[in-house]
Amino acid sequence: MSTVGIIANPAAGKDIRRLVAHGRVVSNQEKANILRRVFAGVVSTGAERILVMPDHSGLARPASSDVEGQINIEYVDMAVADHQGASTNAARAMKEQGADCIVTLGGDGTNRVVAKGAGEVPLVPISTGTNNVFPANTEGTLAGISAGALATGVLTVEEACRRSKRIDIFVDGERRDDALVDAAVSTQMFVGARAVWDTKTLHSMFLTRAEPASIGLSSIGSRIMPIAIDDENGLYIRFNGRKGKNATTVRAPIAPGMVSDVEIKDWKIMEPGKKIDIDLQPGTIALDGEREVELLPNQKVHAVMNSDGPWVVDVPTTMTLLSTR
């Protein structure tokens, strides 16, 4: 049964960067409106089923009403989503129930946790978060059409998708977590409010992507060497906590409405599979903009870039291919 999964994060676009920067607030009403367009796009392709992650806000209810009787709509049998692990669980359940493609509404952080459960199932990420490097500002209707084209087999993964990379974090030899865009090592000792916005606390950073038109910590890397989603290598950067004689200064938009001068001590190309040690203790590691891993004394921590990240549907390419079919 051709199936499209829907994972909409009701908490995306509402973190502390609305206070310390000028991040936009994406209301639940707007997310519901986006889903109405996504559902319409999916139905137009003849896909047979939509699988939805349940959430307290009921984001998919208006969309479900719009297409009632036109497609089979099911909610994943799970606790209502109220924490980031729920998105991982929902993606895993969708994969097990035969989802051919998953549409996500959120930012880099949302897609990071979805990718943990999605495996090889392609993602169509729609930007509704704060840092939106991984997800694009895709019109919901086009996202739905693209997802439906994958689900119905009109297009293959090889035709319509691009393979993303990821940064794997290892603690004492065991893989602890990963990032899809950036893993930033911070001198801040506690997870706290999670979001990172003060570049003076940055010790080092690992990047899978560094695109000049992006916003967030990865934009720092784009001022050194632009790196696209499917470029082979990544980027490793060391920062100066204070201005030094050998520092290179770059100016980058590190959060919405926040442009900062950042002192870079050193940088190098990050090759797939090559281990790079993290020599800061104590501290934290922010994964795709949010502090997740605490660095404790006597731990051995390193990062590795992996080329086998999630498949991402290229919506412009997909729509171009569909116009010729």
N, C-alpha and C positions, 0 to 999 in steps of 0.2 A: 504494500500500500504506500503510494507516494506521500511522504510526510514532511511537513515543515515545523520545526520547533520554534517557540517564541519565549524568550527570557527577557523580561523588562524589569530593571532594577528600580523600585520606587524611591530608593535612597540616593540614587546617582544625581549629581548636580546640586547637592545641598550641603556640602561639607564646610569646614571652617574657612576655606578660601573665599567665601562670600563676605567674610569679615576682614581678613588680612589682605585680600586683593579685591578684584572686581569680577569674580566669576559669575556667570549668568546662573539664574535659578530656573531650572526646567521643571515646571509644575507638573503634577500628576495629570491634570486636565490635558496639557499639551502632549504628554506621553500617550494618553488614551487616544488623542486625535491622530498621533503618528501610527498607532496600532490599527486604527480604522483604515488608514491608507494601506498599511502593510497587508492586512487581511484581504482587502479588495484586490490588491496586486496578486496575491497567492491564488485566490479564487479564479482570477482571469486566466490562469495557466492550466486549469483543469486538475490541479493537485487534489488528492482525495482526503487528506486529513491535516489538521493543525493541532499540535500538542502544545499546551500552555503551562508555564510555571505559575502556580497560584500565588497570590500576594494579598496582603491585608487591604490594599487600596482597590482591588478589583479592576486593574488597569485594562484588562482585555474584555470586560463585560460589554461596553458599547460596540466594540468591533464584532464581538460574537453575535450580538443582536442584529447587526447590519447584514450578516451573511448567513443567518439562520436558514437551514434547509438547503443551502447551496454547497456545503462542505461539512464533513464530520469534524466536530471540535471536541477535544478531550482535554481535561486537566490532569497533569501528572499527579499520581497518587502519592502525596507527600505532605509533610507539615507545611503550613502556609509560610512563605519566605519571610524571615525577619532577621537574617544574618547572612554574611557573604558566603558561608559554606552551603547555604541553600541553593545558590546558583550553580555551584559545582555539582551538588546532588541532582538537581534538575537536569543539567546537561548530561550527566551520566545515565540517568533514567531515560532520557530521550534517545540517547545512543542505543541503549539496550532495547528500546521499543521501536527501533527502526527508523529514526529520524534521518532524512537524507541531507538536511541543511538546517542550521539554527540561526534565526534572526535575533540579535541582541540590541537592547536599548540601554546605554550606559557609557562610561568612559573607559580609560585604559584599565582601571582597577576592576571594573565589572567583567571585562573580557578576559582578564588574567584568570579570574576564578572560574569562569565558564570554560575556558580552554582546558583546565585541569580535568574536567569531566567529559568534554566533547571528544577527545581523542582525534580520530581522522575525519570526523564529521565537519564539513566546511562551515564557516561562520560568515554571516552578513552583518557586520557591526554598524549600528546607527549611532551617531554621536549625540549623547544627551548628558555627558558628564562634565568634569572640570578640565582635566588633561585629555585631549582627544586626538592622540597620534595614531593609535591603532584603529579606532572607529572613524568613519568619514561622515561628512555632512551630507548624507544620502537622503534623497526624498523617499518617504516611506513607500509610496506606490512602486517605485523602481526597485526598491529593496525586496518587496514582496514578489514582484515579477521575476527578479533574478533568483530568489530562493526557490520559487516554484519551478523555474526552468531546470535547476539542478535536481529537484525532487522528482520531476516527471521524466528525467533522462533526456530532455531535449538537448542539454549541454552536459558535457562531462567535467569532472573536477580539473582534469588537465587543460581543458579549453578555457574554463571560466575563472580559475582560481590562481592565486599566488601563494607560495609557501612562506610563512613567517619564520623568524628565528626566535630564540628565547635565551635568557641568561639563567643558568642553574646555579643555585647557591648550596654549597656543601659545608656542613658543620661536622667536624671530627669524622670525616669520611662518608657521612650519610647525606643524601640529597634532602635539604630542608624545605626549599621553596624555589620559586622561579619568577621571572619577570618577562613580559613580552616586549617592552620598549627600553626601560631603564632600571638599573639597580644602583641606587645611590647610597654610599656609605657616609653616615652622618656621625658627628661627634656628640650629638644628643644621646643621652644614655637611656631614655625611656621612650616607649611607643607613643604615649600621650595621645594627642589629637590626631596622630598618624600622618596627616598631610605635611609635606616639606615645602617651605617657601623662603627660608632664610639661607641664602647661598653661603654665608659665612660659616655655617655649620658643616659644609660639605668637605669631606676628606678625599673621596675618590668616586668614580662613577663608571659603570659598564653600560654600553649602549648597543642595541641591535639595530637601531635606526637613528638617523640624525638628519632630519629634513628641514630645509630653510623655512618652509611655510608652516611649520608646526609651532606649538606653544607648549611650555613646560620645561622640565630639566633637560630633555633631549635636545632642545633648541641650542643649548650651549655647545654641544658637539657639532652642530651644523655650521657653526662659525669657524670650525677647524677643518672639518672634512665632511661634506654631505654624504649620507649613506641612505640608500633606499631599502625598502622592505625585502627585496630579493637580491640585494648585493651579497656577495659571499662573506665578507668580513664585517666585524663590528668595530667599536672604538672603546679604548680605555683611557680615562683622564684622571690625573692627580691634581688636586687643588692646593693653592696656598691659602692658609687661614688668614694671613696678612700679606700685604704687598712685599714682595721680595725682588732682589736685583734681577733675577732671571725669569720673572713672571711674565706671562703673556696675558694681556687684558682683552676680554671679549665682552661685547654688550649683547644681551639676549633677553627675549620675553619669557621669563621663567614661570609666570602665572598670568592669568587674564588681567590686563591693565597694570602689570608690574614688569618693568624693564630694568635689569640690573647689570652692573659691571662685575665681571667675575674674573678672579686671578687664577690662571692655570699654570701650574708648576711644570707639568710634563704630560705627554700623551703618546699613545702608540696604537697601531692596528691590533685588533683582537681577532685572532684566527679561530675557526671552529675547532673545538676539542682541546685547545690549549688552556692549561690551568694557570690562573693568576691568583696569588695569595692576597688575602685581606689582612693587613697588619695593624688594624686599629682595635684596641680594647681598653676600656669599655666603649660602647657605642651602639648604633643601630643601623640596619639596612632598610632603606625604603624601596619597595618594589612597585614600579609604575606609579610613583608619586606618593605612596603611603607607607609609613614605617611599619614593618611587620616582624623583622628578625632582630633580637637583642644579641649584641656581641658581649660575651662574658669572658672574664679572665681565664687563661689556660686553654681556651678553645682554639682549634685549628680550623680556619675558615678559608675557603677559596671559591672562586667563580669560574664557570666554564660556559662558553657560548655554544649552543646546540642549534644545528641547522634544521632540526625536525620539529619546528613549532607548528601552530595550527594552520590549516588551510584557510585562506581569506578570499571570499568572492570579490572579484574585481567588477563592480557594477557597470562602469562605463564600457569595459570590454564585453561583458555579458550582453548589454543592450545592443552593442554594435553587431555582435554575432547573431542575435535574435532577429535583427532587421534583415538579415540575408537568408534566413531559414524559411 
